Amino acid sequence: MFSYKMTDNSILMKFSDKLNNLITKTGTTNYSLAKHLNISQKTVRNWRQGIDEPRGKNLNKLAEYFGVLPSYFYGEQECAPTLRGKAHQISEKIEVYLARHPEEAGRIEGIIDALTREQSDFQSPPLSGSQAERKEEGRTKKGRRKTA
């Protein structure tokens, strides 16, 4: 079992410390993590307390859940969870909310659709200087004013 790793006379964070930091940053519960990984809450608790550590498939699933590489838990690098890991957390929160308020499903879907549309708007190529000026002034390509 891993404990502290020594490199250049510095003490690195233990696996359990890194796991606890990720859990705290993302607002994950032991229950939701256990459910997602298909393990018991006791196993998650043991990982968090440093009694045991995941191996193989569970380590990979844990890393995927938080959007980090498995080496993050044992390596020196500090990395923040990726958007993929954050998406898991948001998805779980929506699931819990909808379990309590099923009548809100349509509204939540509408919000997600609107966010998806906004995201595709941001991905369009930027306007050139003259295009942006025409758009701002409400003119067409030939310099005429647009009519409503």
N, CA, C and O atoms as a DFTB+ gen file, in Angstrom:
592 C
 N C O
     1  1       0.847      -1.169       0.000
     2  2       0.000       0.000       0.000
     3  2       0.898       1.240       0.000
     4  3       1.953       1.272       0.633
     5  1       0.446       2.244      -0.724
     6  2       1.213       3.481      -0.802
     7  2       0.974       4.328       0.434
     8  3      -0.126       4.340       0.986
     9  1       1.986       5.021       0.854
    10  2       1.785       6.043       1.876
    11  2       2.351       7.319       1.284
    12  3       2.010       7.675       0.156
    13  1       3.200       8.008       2.011
    14  2       3.827       9.197       1.447
    15  2       4.975       8.788       0.555
    16  3       5.692       7.835       0.858
    17  1       5.153       9.495      -0.534
    18  2       6.294       9.267      -1.410
    19  2       7.312      10.357      -1.130
    20  3       6.958      11.525      -0.968
    21  1       8.541       9.980      -1.075
    22  2       9.609      10.954      -0.837
    23  2      10.354      11.208      -2.137
    24  3      10.819      10.267      -2.780
    25  1      10.469      12.449      -2.522
    26  2      11.230      12.846      -3.696
    27  2      11.902      14.163      -3.372
    28  3      11.241      15.116      -2.958
    29  1      13.187      14.224      -3.552
    30  2      13.931      15.462      -3.278
    31  2      13.621      16.003      -1.887
    32  3      13.450      17.209      -1.705
    33  1      13.551      15.106      -0.909
    34  2      13.302      15.479       0.481
    35  2      11.974      16.199       0.709
    36  3      11.807      16.881       1.719
    37  1      11.047      16.055      -0.204
    38  2       9.736      16.673       0.017
    39  2       8.688      15.576       0.148
    40  3       8.778      14.532      -0.497
    41  1       7.715      15.826       0.976
    42  2       6.652      14.853       1.185
    43  2       5.503      15.216       0.258
    44  3       5.005      16.342       0.272
    45  1       5.090      14.245      -0.548
    46  2       3.978      14.464      -1.459
    47  2       2.682      14.032      -0.790
    48  3       2.687      13.326       0.219
    49  1       1.583      14.468      -1.366
    50  2       0.280      14.119      -0.811
    51  2       0.014      12.626      -0.957
    52  3       0.394      12.012      -1.954
    53  1      -0.633      12.057       0.032
    54  2      -1.055      10.667      -0.025
    55  2      -2.238      10.531      -0.979
    56  3      -2.904      11.511      -1.314
    57  1      -2.483       9.298      -1.405
    58  2      -3.641       9.007      -2.238
    59  2      -4.914       9.539      -1.579
    60  3      -5.713      10.224      -2.218
    61  1      -5.096       9.218      -0.298
    62  2      -6.334       9.611       0.379
    63  2      -6.488      11.133       0.421
    64  3      -7.606      11.638       0.322
    65  1      -5.390      11.864       0.564
    66  2      -5.465      13.334       0.567
    67  2      -5.931      13.852      -0.785
    68  3      -6.775      14.744      -0.865
    69  1      -5.370      13.282      -1.843
    70  2      -5.756      13.724      -3.186
    71  2      -7.220      13.389      -3.458
    72  3      -7.954      14.202      -4.020
    73  1      -7.639      12.193      -3.060
    74  2      -9.036      11.810      -3.253
    75  2      -9.953      12.745      -2.467
    76  3     -10.954      13.225      -2.999
    77  1      -9.620      12.999      -1.222
    78  2     -10.451      13.893      -0.411
    79  2     -10.516      15.295      -1.001
    80  3     -11.570      15.930      -0.959
    81  1      -9.408      15.791      -1.551
    82  2      -9.421      17.106      -2.190
    83  2     -10.362      17.124      -3.383
    84  3     -11.134      18.069      -3.544
    85  1     -10.310      16.093      -4.223
    86  2     -11.198      16.030      -5.381
    87  2     -12.658      15.953      -4.944
    88  3     -13.522      16.618      -5.516
    89  1     -12.921      15.152      -3.947
    90  2     -14.296      15.003      -3.456
    91  2     -14.816      16.331      -2.915
    92  3     -15.961      16.706      -3.167
    93  1     -13.978      17.031      -2.177
    94  2     -14.378      18.325      -1.621
    95  2     -14.598      19.357      -2.725
    96  3     -15.605      20.065      -2.725
    97  1     -13.656      19.442      -3.668
    98  2     -13.754      20.432      -4.754
    99  2     -14.992      20.229      -5.606
   100  3     -15.599      21.199      -6.061
   101  1     -15.369      18.984      -5.827
   102  2     -16.488      18.698      -6.723
   103  2     -17.813      18.519      -5.992
   104  3     -18.861      18.428      -6.632
   105  1     -17.782      18.466      -4.676
   106  2     -19.024      18.303      -3.917
   107  2     -19.623      16.915      -4.015
   108  3     -20.828      16.742      -3.833
   109  1     -18.804      15.938      -4.299
   110  2     -19.258      14.553      -4.420
   111  2     -19.546      13.972      -3.043
   112  3     -18.904      14.336      -2.058
   113  1     -20.502      13.079      -2.984
   114  2     -20.772      12.369      -1.733
   115  2     -20.217      10.949      -1.849
   116  3     -20.020      10.438      -2.951
   117  1     -19.971      10.322      -0.705
   118  2     -19.528       8.922      -0.703
   119  2     -20.557       8.047      -1.424
   120  3     -20.204       7.131      -2.167
   121  1     -21.828       8.348      -1.189
   122  2     -22.897       7.565      -1.797
   123  2     -22.848       7.657      -3.321
   124  3     -22.889       6.636      -4.006
   125  1     -22.760       8.882      -3.855
   126  2     -22.794       9.034      -5.309
   127  2     -21.552       8.421      -5.957
   128  3     -21.640       7.835      -7.036
   129  1     -20.409       8.552      -5.308
   130  2     -19.193       7.960      -5.843
   131  2     -19.293       6.430      -5.826
   132  3     -18.955       5.769      -6.808
   133  1     -19.756       5.880      -4.713
   134  2     -19.914       4.423      -4.604
   135  2     -20.899       3.904      -5.642
   136  3     -20.665       2.871      -6.271
   137  1     -21.991       4.620      -5.815
   138  2     -23.009       4.208      -6.787
   139  2     -22.421       4.214      -8.194
   140  3     -22.615       3.266      -8.955
   141  1     -21.707       5.277      -8.541
   142  2     -21.139       5.381      -9.882
   143  2     -20.099       4.287     -10.156
   144  3     -20.040       3.736     -11.255
   145  1     -19.290       3.984      -9.149
   146  2     -18.234       2.984      -9.320
   147  2     -18.725       1.564      -9.055
   148  3     -17.986       0.599      -9.251
   149  1     -19.980       1.439      -8.606
   150  2     -20.571       0.139      -8.285
   151  2     -19.768      -0.578      -7.190
   152  3     -19.424      -1.754      -7.315
   153  1     -19.486       0.158      -6.127
   154  2     -18.778      -0.374      -4.963
   155  2     -19.541       0.050      -3.718
   156  3     -20.507       0.808      -3.814
   157  1     -19.127      -0.421      -2.564
   158  2     -19.818      -0.053      -1.328
   159  2     -19.317       1.295      -0.811
   160  3     -18.206       1.727      -1.118
   161  1     -20.170       1.942      -0.018
   162  2     -19.765       3.197       0.617
   163  2     -18.607       2.952       1.587
   164  3     -17.763       3.825       1.790
   165  1     -18.577       1.762       2.182
   166  2     -17.485       1.424       3.095
   167  2     -16.149       1.439       2.354
   168  3     -15.144       1.893       2.901
   169  1     -16.130       0.952       1.125
   170  2     -14.899       0.969       0.334
   171  2     -14.443       2.403       0.089
   172  3     -13.262       2.717       0.233
   173  1     -15.383       3.274      -0.282
   174  2     -15.036       4.691      -0.490
   175  2     -14.500       5.289       0.808
   176  3     -13.501       6.009       0.803
   177  1     -15.164       4.988       1.909
   178  2     -14.722       5.500       3.222
   179  2     -13.306       5.015       3.546
   180  3     -12.484       5.781       4.049
   181  1     -13.028       3.753       3.260
   182  2     -11.682       3.219       3.499
   183  2     -10.635       3.919       2.642
   184  3      -9.525       4.175       3.109
   185  1     -10.973       4.232       1.394
   186  2     -10.051       4.971       0.530
   187  2      -9.793       6.361       1.102
   188  3      -8.656       6.830       1.148
   189  1     -10.866       7.003       1.533
   190  2     -10.748       8.373       2.045
   191  2      -9.943       8.421       3.339
   192  3      -9.251       9.403       3.607
   193  1     -10.034       7.367       4.137
   194  2      -9.310       7.331       5.408
   195  2      -7.897       6.762       5.264
   196  3      -7.146       6.718       6.238
   197  1      -7.536       6.333       4.072
   198  2      -6.201       5.796       3.849
   199  2      -6.029       4.364       4.321
   200  3      -4.901       3.883       4.433
   201  1      -7.126       3.677       4.599
   202  2      -7.070       2.285       5.042
   203  2      -6.780       1.365       3.862
   204  3      -6.083       0.360       4.001
   205  1      -7.316       1.715       2.712
   206  2      -7.130       0.916       1.507
   207  2      -7.071       1.863       0.316
   208  3      -7.376       3.048       0.444
   209  1      -6.678       1.339      -0.842
   210  2      -6.595       2.127      -2.065
   211  2      -7.104       1.308      -3.231
   212  3      -6.959       0.085      -3.242
   213  1      -7.703       1.966      -4.219
   214  2      -8.211       1.215      -5.368
   215  2      -7.077       0.717      -6.252
   216  3      -5.987       1.289      -6.280
   217  1      -7.356      -0.341      -6.956
   218  2      -6.376      -0.900      -7.889
   219  2      -7.079      -1.206      -9.206
   220  3      -8.302      -1.343      -9.253
   221  1      -6.308      -1.310     -10.253
   222  2      -6.812      -1.752     -11.550
   223  2      -8.016      -0.989     -12.045
   224  3      -7.989       0.234     -12.181
   225  1      -9.084      -1.741     -12.315
   226  2     -10.287      -1.174     -12.919
   227  2     -10.900      -0.078     -12.047
   228  3     -11.345       0.946     -12.566
   229  1     -10.927      -0.283     -10.732
   230  2     -11.515       0.738      -9.858
   231  2     -10.716       2.033      -9.868
   232  3     -11.293       3.119      -9.800
   233  1      -9.399       1.929      -9.951
   234  2      -8.569       3.134     -10.026
   235  2      -8.856       3.881     -11.322
   236  3      -8.970       5.107     -11.327
   237  1      -8.972       3.143     -12.415
   238  2      -9.279       3.778     -13.700
   239  2     -10.656       4.429     -13.693
   240  3     -10.819       5.543     -14.190
   241  1     -11.653       3.739     -13.128
   242  2     -12.999       4.296     -13.055
   243  2     -13.040       5.531     -12.155
   244  3     -13.748       6.494     -12.447
   245  1     -12.282       5.498     -11.069
   246  2     -12.214       6.646     -10.159
   247  2     -11.606       7.854     -10.869
   248  3     -12.122       8.967     -10.773
   249  1     -10.512       7.624     -11.577
   250  2      -9.859       8.708     -12.308
   251  2     -10.790       9.273     -13.378
   252  3     -10.884      10.489     -13.547
   253  1     -11.471       8.395     -14.092
   254  2     -12.401       8.848     -15.130
   255  2     -13.533       9.672     -14.524
   256  3     -13.937      10.687     -15.091
   257  1     -14.035       9.243     -13.389
   258  2     -15.124       9.946     -12.716
   259  2     -14.742      11.391     -12.430
   260  3     -15.545      12.302     -12.630
   261  1     -13.518      11.600     -11.962
   262  2     -13.074      12.951     -11.630
   263  2     -12.389      13.660     -12.793
   264  3     -12.006      14.824     -12.675
   265  1     -12.234      12.964     -13.912
   266  2     -11.630      13.596     -15.071
   267  2     -10.141      13.840     -14.921
   268  3      -9.617      14.829     -15.435
   269  1      -9.458      12.948     -14.221
   270  2      -8.002      13.037     -14.069
   271  2      -7.389      11.739     -14.557
   272  3      -8.095      10.753     -14.769
   273  1      -6.086      11.738     -14.735
   274  2      -5.388      10.503     -15.092
   275  2      -5.166       9.675     -13.835
   276  3      -5.010      10.244     -12.755
   277  1      -5.146       8.348     -13.942
   278  2      -4.879       7.525     -12.761
   279  2      -3.567       7.901     -12.076
   280  3      -3.459       7.816     -10.853
   281  1      -2.579       8.313     -12.851
   282  2      -1.284       8.686     -12.274
   283  2      -1.375       9.908     -11.370
   284  3      -0.477      10.147     -10.564
   285  1      -2.448      10.684     -11.494
   286  2      -2.624      11.860     -10.627
   287  2      -2.582      11.456      -9.156
   288  3      -2.003      12.163      -8.331
   289  1      -3.195      10.319      -8.829
   290  2      -3.292       9.904      -7.430
   291  2      -1.949       9.505      -6.822
   292  3      -1.776       9.546      -5.604
   293  1      -1.007       9.123      -7.670
   294  2       0.278       8.666      -7.159
   295  2       1.449       9.491      -7.667
   296  3       2.581       9.301      -7.223
   297  1       1.190      10.393      -8.580
   298  2       2.254      11.195      -9.161
   299  2       2.479      12.484      -8.410
   300  3       1.789      12.792      -7.438
   301  1       3.451      13.224      -8.877
   302  2       3.796      14.490      -8.254
   303  2       2.943      15.631      -8.772
   304  3       2.749      16.630      -8.080
   305  1       2.424      15.487     -10.002
   306  2       1.724      16.611     -10.603
   307  2       0.425      16.910      -9.874
   308  3      -0.286      16.014      -9.417
   309  1       0.153      18.158      -9.787
   310  2      -1.130      18.593      -9.252
   311  2      -1.979      18.985     -10.449
   312  3      -1.548      19.796     -11.269
   313  1      -3.151      18.437     -10.563
   314  2      -4.002      18.829     -11.681
   315  2      -5.433      18.949     -11.191
   316  3      -5.887      18.200     -10.326
   317  1      -6.113      19.896     -11.760
   318  2      -7.509      20.123     -11.409
   319  2      -8.380      19.165     -12.213
   320  3      -7.979      18.713     -13.286
   321  1      -9.555      18.855     -11.706
   322  2     -10.454      18.013     -12.480
   323  2     -10.786      18.659     -13.823
   324  3     -10.906      19.880     -13.913
   325  1     -10.931      17.859     -14.840
   326  2     -11.267      18.374     -16.159
   327  2     -12.764      18.639     -16.225
   328  3     -13.506      18.335     -15.291
   329  1     -13.183      19.199     -17.321
   330  2     -14.608      19.455     -17.511
   331  2     -15.404      18.161     -17.524
   332  3     -16.559      18.128     -17.099
   333  1     -14.780      17.095     -18.015
   334  2     -15.470      15.811     -18.045
   335  2     -15.824      15.366     -16.628
   336  3     -16.927      14.878     -16.381
   337  1     -14.890      15.535     -15.707
   338  2     -15.165      15.185     -14.320
   339  2     -16.243      16.066     -13.720
   340  3     -17.096      15.596     -12.967
   341  1     -16.202      17.332     -14.052
   342  2     -17.211      18.267     -13.548
   343  2     -18.585      17.929     -14.127
   344  3     -19.605      18.082     -13.455
   345  1     -18.603      17.469     -15.378
   346  2     -19.871      17.110     -16.010
   347  2     -20.552      15.966     -15.250
   348  3     -21.776      15.950     -15.122
   349  1     -19.767      15.016     -14.747
   350  2     -20.339      13.939     -13.933
   351  2     -21.041      14.526     -12.711
   352  3     -22.144      14.107     -12.358
   353  1     -20.405      15.479     -12.082
   354  2     -20.970      16.067     -10.871
   355  2     -22.263      16.818     -11.170
   356  3     -23.243      16.705     -10.434
   357  1     -22.255      17.577     -12.245
   358  2     -23.456      18.338     -12.621
   359  2     -24.582      17.380     -12.966
   360  3     -25.729      17.595     -12.573
   361  1     -24.261      16.328     -13.696
   362  2     -25.257      15.336     -14.079
   363  2     -25.901      14.701     -12.844
   364  3     -27.116      14.508     -12.804
   365  1     -25.096      14.384     -11.852
   366  2     -25.637      13.790     -10.622
   367  2     -26.547      14.767      -9.890
   368  3     -27.594      14.376      -9.374
   369  1     -26.157      16.022      -9.844
   370  2     -26.983      17.024      -9.161
   371  2     -28.325      17.182      -9.872
   372  3     -29.361      17.329      -9.223
   373  1     -28.307      17.153     -11.205
   374  2     -29.551      17.251     -11.968
   375  2     -30.415      16.028     -11.689
   376  3     -31.629      16.149     -11.519
   377  1     -29.796      14.851     -11.641
   378  2     -30.527      13.620     -11.372
   379  2     -31.216      13.679     -10.004
   380  3     -32.380      13.299      -9.876
   381  1     -30.502      14.151      -8.997
   382  2     -31.075      14.262      -7.652
   383  2     -32.221      15.275      -7.652
   384  3     -33.277      15.030      -7.069
   385  1     -32.001      16.410      -8.309
   386  2     -33.037      17.453      -8.362
   387  2     -34.300      16.921      -9.040
   388  3     -35.410      17.127      -8.551
   389  1     -34.118      16.229     -10.179
   390  2     -35.279      15.720     -10.907
   391  2     -35.990      14.601     -10.162
   392  3     -37.193      14.412     -10.339
   393  1     -35.268      13.857      -9.331
   394  2     -35.916      12.826      -8.516
   395  2     -36.880      13.480      -7.524
   396  3     -37.927      12.921      -7.200
   397  1     -36.516      14.659      -7.052
   398  2     -37.362      15.394      -6.092
   399  2     -38.432      16.230      -6.786
   400  3     -39.507      16.462      -6.234
   401  1     -38.125      16.681      -8.012
   402  2     -39.030      17.576      -8.741
   403  2     -39.205      17.103     -10.186
   404  3     -38.742      17.776     -11.108
   405  1     -39.865      15.958     -10.404
   406  2     -39.990      15.428     -11.768
   407  2     -40.730      16.372     -12.710
   408  3     -40.535      16.317     -13.925
   409  1     -41.568      17.227     -12.161
   410  2     -42.319      18.162     -12.998
   411  2     -41.424      19.217     -13.661
   412  3     -41.854      19.920     -14.575
   413  1     -40.188      19.319     -13.195
   414  2     -39.242      20.308     -13.733
   415  2     -38.410      19.772     -14.897
   416  3     -37.550      20.487     -15.412
   417  1     -38.648      18.532     -15.322
   418  2     -37.820      17.915     -16.369
   419  2     -37.803      18.736     -17.652
   420  3     -36.742      18.939     -18.242
   421  1     -38.961      19.207     -18.086
   422  2     -39.027      20.001     -19.314
   423  2     -38.233      21.284     -19.210
   424  3     -37.545      21.675     -20.153
   425  1     -38.325      21.941     -18.063
   426  2     -37.601      23.196     -17.867
   427  2     -36.089      22.958     -17.874
   428  3     -35.342      23.732     -18.472
   429  1     -35.638      21.887     -17.209
   430  2     -34.209      21.574     -17.168
   431  2     -33.709      21.242     -18.579
   432  3     -32.628      21.680     -18.973
   433  1     -34.488      20.473     -19.331
   434  2     -34.092      20.159     -20.707
   435  2     -33.993      21.426     -21.542
   436  3     -33.093      21.558     -22.371
   437  1     -34.919      22.359     -21.326
   438  2     -34.872      23.633     -22.043
   439  2     -33.616      24.421     -21.723
   440  3     -33.009      25.017     -22.613
   441  1     -33.227      24.428     -20.466
   442  2     -32.010      25.131     -20.054
   443  2     -30.791      24.497     -20.711
   444  3     -29.921      25.197     -21.229
   445  1     -30.734      23.172     -20.688
   446  2     -29.596      22.466     -21.304
   447  2     -29.561      22.731     -22.804
   448  3     -28.490      22.952     -23.369
   449  1     -30.731      22.711     -23.458
   450  2     -30.778      23.015     -24.891
   451  2     -30.275      24.429     -25.171
   452  3     -29.524      24.652     -26.121
   453  1     -30.694      25.382     -24.337
   454  2     -30.251      26.765     -24.525
   455  2     -28.737      26.880     -24.343
   456  3     -28.069      27.582     -25.102
   457  1     -28.207      26.201     -23.352
   458  2     -26.757      26.223     -23.135
   459  2     -26.019      25.583     -24.295
   460  3     -24.952      26.054     -24.689
   461  1     -26.571      24.527     -24.839
   462  2     -25.950      23.862     -25.983
   463  2     -25.944      24.783     -27.197
   464  3     -24.958      24.846     -27.931
   465  1     -27.052      25.499     -27.407
   466  2     -27.109      26.455     -28.525
   467  2     -26.091      27.563     -28.325
   468  3     -25.409      27.951     -29.274
   469  1     -25.975      28.084     -27.099
   470  2     -24.993      29.133     -26.812
   471  2     -23.585      28.632     -27.089
   472  3     -22.758      29.365     -27.630
   473  1     -23.312      27.399     -26.724
   474  2     -21.977      26.834     -26.939
   475  2     -21.664      26.787     -28.428
   476  3     -20.550      27.120     -28.833
   477  1     -22.633      26.379     -29.252
   478  2     -22.366      26.319     -30.689
   479  2     -22.195      27.720     -31.262
   480  3     -21.453      27.898     -32.228
   481  1     -22.865      28.721     -30.687
   482  2     -22.673      30.107     -31.122
   483  2     -21.244      30.549     -30.868
   484  3     -20.652      31.247     -31.691
   485  1     -20.687      30.147     -29.734
   486  2     -19.322      30.546     -29.394
   487  2     -18.293      29.864     -30.282
   488  3     -17.168      30.347     -30.410
   489  1     -18.664      28.754     -30.894
   490  2     -17.713      28.010     -31.701
   491  2     -17.658      28.492     -33.143
   492  3     -16.849      27.987     -33.922
   493  1     -18.506      29.465     -33.524
   494  2     -18.450      29.970     -34.891
   495  2     -17.199      30.827     -35.054
   496  3     -16.711      31.407     -34.085
   497  1     -16.678      30.907     -36.284
   498  2     -15.443      31.666     -36.485
   499  2     -15.642      33.138     -36.178
   500  3     -16.732      33.668     -36.394
   501  1     -14.621      33.804     -35.684
   502  2     -14.761      35.216     -35.348
   503  2     -14.946      36.057     -36.612
   504  3     -14.449      35.710     -37.683
   505  1     -15.664      37.160     -36.466
   506  2     -15.874      38.068     -37.583
   507  2     -14.616      38.878     -37.830
   508  3     -13.877      39.214     -36.904
   509  1     -14.385      39.188     -39.119
   510  2     -13.260      40.072     -39.421
   511  2     -13.627      41.477     -38.977
   512  3     -14.785      41.735     -38.647
   513  1     -12.676      42.378     -38.963
   514  2     -12.920      43.746     -38.506
   515  2     -14.063      44.416     -39.241
   516  3     -14.936      45.003     -38.602
   517  1     -14.085      44.347     -40.585
   518  2     -15.134      45.014     -41.354
   519  2     -16.488      44.345     -41.146
   520  3     -17.511      45.028     -41.110
   521  1     -16.510      43.005     -41.008
   522  2     -17.768      42.302     -40.756
   523  2     -18.343      42.712     -39.413
   524  3     -19.544      42.947     -39.284
   525  1     -17.474      42.794     -38.416
   526  2     -17.920      43.169     -37.077
   527  2     -18.466      44.593     -37.068
   528  3     -19.482      44.865     -36.428
   529  1     -17.791      45.508     -37.780
   530  2     -18.255      46.896     -37.829
   531  2     -19.620      46.981     -38.490
   532  3     -20.502      47.684     -37.996
   533  1     -19.810      46.264     -39.619
   534  2     -21.106      46.284     -40.300
   535  2     -22.193      45.723     -39.402
   536  3     -23.293      46.270     -39.326
   537  1     -21.879      44.628     -38.722
   538  2     -22.875      44.012     -37.842
   539  2     -23.250      44.971     -36.720
   540  3     -24.428      45.120     -36.395
   541  1     -22.263      45.614     -36.137
   542  2     -22.501      46.546     -35.034
   543  2     -23.347      47.722     -35.493
   544  3     -24.215      48.189     -34.756
   545  1     -23.096      48.208     -36.720
   546  2     -23.831      49.367     -37.231
   547  2     -25.152      48.969     -37.870
   548  3     -25.941      49.835     -38.248
   549  1     -25.405      47.667     -37.997
   550  2     -26.658      47.198     -38.573
   551  2     -26.707      47.366     -40.078
   552  3     -27.785      47.593     -40.629
   553  1     -25.557      47.262     -40.775
   554  2     -25.519      47.416     -42.230
   555  2     -25.310      46.063     -42.906
   556  3     -24.755      45.136     -42.315
   557  1     -25.764      45.968     -44.151
   558  2     -25.540      44.770     -44.952
   559  2     -24.156      44.840     -45.573
   560  3     -23.417      45.803     -45.372
   561  1     -23.813      43.795     -46.340
   562  2     -22.487      43.727     -46.955
   563  2     -22.256      44.887     -47.923
   564  3     -21.128      45.357     -48.067
   565  1     -23.324      45.354     -48.591
   566  2     -23.182      46.435     -49.572
   567  2     -23.264      47.815     -48.914
   568  3     -23.268      48.831     -49.610
   569  1     -23.327      47.858     -47.605
   570  2     -23.313      49.130     -46.896
   571  2     -24.691      49.705     -46.630
   572  3     -24.802      50.773     -46.027
   573  1     -25.761      49.016     -47.070
   574  2     -27.115      49.512     -46.804
   575  2     -27.532      49.146     -45.383
   576  3     -27.073      48.154     -44.815
   577  1     -28.398      49.957     -44.837
   578  2     -28.935      49.675     -43.511
   579  2     -29.906      48.519     -43.600
   580  3     -30.691      48.422     -44.543
   581  1     -29.847      47.627     -42.594
   582  2     -30.790      46.516     -42.537
   583  2     -32.140      47.050     -42.114
   584  3     -32.229      47.951     -41.279
   585  1     -33.190      46.494     -42.690
   586  2     -34.558      46.882     -42.288
   587  2     -35.146      45.769     -41.459
   588  3     -34.848      44.594     -41.672
   589  1     -35.968      46.138     -40.529
   590  2     -36.543      45.149     -39.622
   591  2     -37.693      44.427     -40.211
   592  3     -38.279      43.562     -39.560
